[in-house]
Structure formats: structure tokens, C-alpha cells
């Protein structure tokens, strides 16, 4: 409720704040999906296996 407090409970400003945040999130997700579709031809099964192993091993070293 930071936005409500920051904008002194003015509905148009609070609504603009949340609509802007949602727009940023949806735009970012759309661009990630588009980038993934462009990378799909270059990613082979062995690359996915390697990335999966790197991801799992790095998650255990951070703990």
C-alpha cells in the first residue's frame, strides 16, 4: 500500500501507478517470450542438458 500512502489516496494516481507496473511486467514477459522464440533454433538438447546441470550446481553452491 505504498502507492496509496505516497499518492495520498488519490485514486487516479494510484490507478496510474498500478497500470504502469502491470504494463512493464507484461511487456517484459512478452519480450522474454519473443527472445526465446528467436533463440529456439540455436538451442539443442545437449545445450539444455548443460544449462540444467550448471543451474543445479550453482544453486547448491549459493546455499
Secondary structure, DSSP 8 states (H G I E B T S, - for coil): -HHHHHTTT-HHHHHHHHHHHHHHHHHHHHHHHHHHHHHGGG--HHHHHHHHHHHHHHHHHH-
